[in-house]
Amino acid sequence: MTLDATLSMRENTAVIALNGDLDAVTAPVFQNQAERAAEHRPERLVLDMRQLGYLSSAGLRQLVYTRQKMDDDVHVVLVGANEQVTQVIRLVGFEQSVTFSDDMPE
């Protein structure tokens, strides 16, 4: 499958909407948007995962890389992750580096 990753900025928040599957083939699409987001030096990074169907280990590595690219004080919020995606993230303990949310933060 493919991945659409769209970056938008709201004040000091970078929002990346993900639609499709995040895997080895599509990770560069997400990486590009994450690097663009980091250039804005946001206070918060929101990953809108409501339309993300699948997260592979390569996709998870990209999430970890993205967390590392952001300043240490950037709050990363994962919105609407499905059960499968949530399980992958929790399996490796990455949930300690992010916040899960059902709704888009204000």
N, C-alpha and C positions, 0 to 999 in steps of 0.2 A: 504494500500500500504506500501511499504518499503521505507527506506531512506539509501542512501549511502552518507557518509561524508568522504571526503579525505583531509587530511592536507598536505600541502607542504610549505616549507620555501623558500623565495627569499630575501636574504640579511636580512633586518630588518622588512620584511613583512611576516606575516602568512596568508596563503590563505587556506580557507576551501571551497571545492567545494561540493555543496549539490545537490543530484539527487533523486527526489521522493517527498514524503510528510513529512512535519515536524509537528507532532502531539504528543499526549500523549504517544503513543506506541513507536514512533521513537525518541522522545526527548533525551533519554539516549545515542543514537548513536552520535547525534550532541554534547551533553554535553561532552562526552569522548574526542572528537577531540578538542573542545574549551578549555578544561582543559589542554590538551597537548600543544596547541598553547600558552596559558598563561605562561606555564613553560619556553618558549623561550623568554619571555619578549619582544615581538615585539613592534615596533614603530607604526605599522599599522596592522590592521586585516581586510582582505578582505574576505567577504562572497560571493562566486560565486553562485548566485541564478538563473542563466539562465535555469537550469534544475529542479528548485523547483516548483512543481505544486500546492502545497497547504500549507497554514500556519494556524494552529488552534490556539486557545487561549493558549493552553499548549505549543505549539511551540513558540508563542510570548513570553511567560514567560521565555522560555529557552534563547531566544535572549536577553531579559533584563538581565537575570542572567549572560550571557556571557559578556555583556557590563560591568557589575559590577565587574566581575572577572579580567578584564583587568585593567592595570594602568590607572589613570585618563587622562594621556596625550596620550593614544593610540587612533589613528584615526580609526574609524570603517567605512568601505565602503561596501555598499550592491550593488552588480553588477547584472544587468539584472533582477531585480524582476518584475514579471508579475503584471498586474493591480490588481488582487485579493489580492496578497501578499502585495502590496503597500498600498492598502486601509486598510487592517488590521493594518498595522504598523502606518499609519496616523490617524486612528480612535482613537488610545490611546495616540497620541502625541509623539510616540517613534522616529519619524523622526527628532526630535530636538537633538537626541543623536547620530545620524548616518548621513552618506552622501550617497545619491543615485547616482549611475552612470550607464550609459548604457554600458560602456566599462571597461575592466580591466585596472586598473592604471598601469603606467609604473613602 
